[in-house]
Amino acid sequence: MHLAYPAVLSALLFCTGLYGVLARRNAILILMSVELMLNAVNLNLVAFDVWLSKAAAETLHSGQALTLFTIAIAAAEIGIGLAIVLAVHRNRGTADIDRLRDTAEGHESPGTDGPDNDAPATGTAAEKAEATA
């Protein structure tokens, strides 16, 4: 088999994953797109390892070994990333990246209850800190 076939497939997988990262709003779908990109890299590593091993008499199969490390790192990344996304979803009630960014910047997203605007502001932050101390 020629090297062009897995290289083109890998490029298509990587572009699909890149589109998913850039276009999606849901954090879980973004993690899945990152996994797709990592699998495209793994396909390239194995394809180039097989292609280069035909030229060498003694091969170390370093591309396949690096692929195993990449799979292990991807498994850890998806485990930790999914745990973070589930914790954020439990606390904030959404996994939408835009809403999470808006609430992190201090802007209220539409449909959420903001602070009570009818209550008068009492003192500065330094006065409040002195009152609690």
Secondary structure as UniProt FT lines:
FT   HELIX           4..23
FT   HELIX           27..53
FT   TURN            54..55
FT   HELIX           62..92
FT   HELIX           97..104
FT   TURN            105..106
FT   TURN            110..111
FT   HELIX           125..132
//
